[in-house]
């Protein structure tokens, strides 16, 4: 779906957040990542109102630039990082460490040590072995580290297999059913000199458009909470319920999701106090405000008669169609009378570099601009240099004013990394 402030002028030219798309392409080149800053702010506010800003940690993996960090920090949000690189990036740009939640299926010793030394708010542990490593580091650093235990709730979700992180076969989290999670809790409680064990974490998957998987996961965690309380007396301060809210028109709102969580967990806990509920949205906040602008550079007819439009980017800057079968909405600017059905291909030397198959658009010509919607999440962050193609710059646009957030990289940047 288009960002909140996408529009057409009477001549058929597209505008993005008050700025003509043709002007943005002329000023910054194509391909180009653009973000509707006002829409982004509104979506941050929506989540903050539903859960409380202090309980929202925006997922860095979905989209991370200095400007995005500033917006999250100013709004009072936390930050969910999943690698040492994301952690160091946030710390060096001044994001408050106490508002960082550190994830990662594998966290290098250097990353755990940085988290301990810098006072990162929470470290989410994924395995008994990681618990032992973190306990050793905390004792060496003579500090206590705030910890959440990530649980594997064994919840099936209807999403792409690569986005289902709470299923029984998933590599993420510590399983509940076979007793591993309870034993890990005992280990955390036994290391109270090094570990401030504060609660549980779950994440059932991404791009989920129904309430049921979220509710089922929350209930599984709440049931485990009651079991642990009966066995050990431990009652968590925090339940971090992860992210994963989808962006389709049928997806529940953050407010509806928050209410469903509270009701479902309260039903399980009965008279027990409701822990603080945290969440880690990514796609819901950053995907719809973002779009990618390409230029149509070729038009050709395949042997089977289909029409191909070729654009000046592709799977290096927009990998989700190739990785997950994503089918983003698109628009051609200028918009002309008449429609045609086309396939849109990227420029890369891969048969799988297809942005859309069999899509209806307004009649297009070489030199026109193609706007691809909902690309604000996992496009810039997953961009590559495949075929030695530069990563596009990021530009924030508000009230017709464009502000660059990153620049396009170039051959000089790549040659700097070569050892000769």
Secondary structure, DSSP 8 states (H G I E B T S, - for coil): ---TTEEE-TTS-EEETTEEHHHHHHHH-SSEEEEEHHHHHHHHHHHHHHH-GGGBEEETTT---HHHHHHHHHTT-EEEE-SHHHHHHHHHTT--GGGEEE--SS--HHHHHHHHHHT-SEEEE-SHHHHHHHHHHHHHHT--EEEEEEEE-----SS-GGG--SSTT-SSSEESTTSHHHHHHHHHHHTTTTEEEEEEE----SSB--HHHHHHHHHHHHHHHHHHHHHH----SEEE----B--STTS--HHHHHHHHHHHHHHHHTTS---EEEB---HHHHSTTEEEEEEEEEEEE-TTS-EEEEES--TTT-THHHHH-----EEEES--SSEEEEEEE-SSS-TT-EEEEEEEEE---TT-EEEEES-SSSSTTT---GGG-----EEEEETTEEEESS----HHHHHTT---
